[in-house]
């Protein structure tokens, strides 16, 4: 096996049956709790270590390349690994099987948590888990910092640019969330301009400009749901948690599909269910249009990931080697980190009960001091909320 994706893509050592891909990727979708690190570890164990379908170098190159693409990177990695075994049929089947278990579970939970009159214990669980979400946002941002600072390079000027991009992203998420995509794109394009040093832009640099134009369109009704889902799936750069500031203003303020508290619940559900965090969009779709809305939102939010892999997989090495793409991600990355951290502010301001503040403090200790997992932290916070509700305290 080699790490070269372009031109002559190596064939797998054996012809893997589609039913095998369906079984294995469905299994990964069922046990993939814990977000991208868990997904990558499970895929590596299956494809590299146990079955030896993909070489270690090729797998690491695929991780690096999917992290350059907008959208949920670990989902795109799962789609790529299935594409590597059976090309388009494998990618479509494997991707659907990887996404489906988490989607079914999160829609089922949406029915319970977004009911008109849920039981008190459900309200308590939602309020408790929601109280921990700002801490999860800070933790997600913190984990991305080292790699992003290394990418921009040493030197005071570059590190100052990194800090400025992060500050701009954080300020945008905290104040003008509706325009966050524009801010992230602007930071990426700024870095391209700086690194080009007056030379003409390459064609690859211009691929980001349609996103700037497209963001200016706004529609209502079903079209609004499609647009928000597309924005999350196609224009979210960096970690999965960047979807929070991308969605919050649209979902709560612009279209009134959810209350602030319900949006917190949706984010928490996206964290504790298996599969990618962007499945939070299915909860939003359910709130906007019932089960049909949830399924439509899921279809739209994941469609770009399938397109990126199906079209780009044979050329992953060229994508990684493209200077404009690398420069864009170098500038957009810290803006994304700032946006994720900045989203903790509007999320925290949505609290409706004083008891949620000590739950948030406990979550910060759990994630930063004790260095424990996100899923366990959210479940623990939800349990505290249940106990508070059962004790008679308003939840």
Secondary structure, 3 states (H helix, E strand, C coil): CCCCCCCCCCCCCCCCCHHHHHHHHHHHHHHCCCCHHHHHHHHHHHHHHHCCCCCHHHHHHHHHHHCCCCCCHHHHHHHHHHHHHHHHHHHHHHHHHHHHHHHHHHHHHHHHHCCCCCCHHHHHHHHHHHHHHHHHHHHHHHHHHHHHHHHHCCCHHHHHHHHHHHHHHHHHHHHCHHHHHHHHHHHHHHHHHHHHCCCCCCCCHHHHHHHHHHCCCCCCHHHHHHHHHHHHHHCCCCCHHHHHHHHHHHHHHHCCCCCHHHHHHHHHHHHHCCCCHHHHHHHHHHHHHHHHHHHHHHHHHHHHHHHHHHHHHHHHHHHHHCHHHHHHHHHHHHHHHHHHHHHHHHHHCCCCCCHHHHHHHHHHHHHHHCCCCHHHHHHHHHHHHHHHHHCCCCC
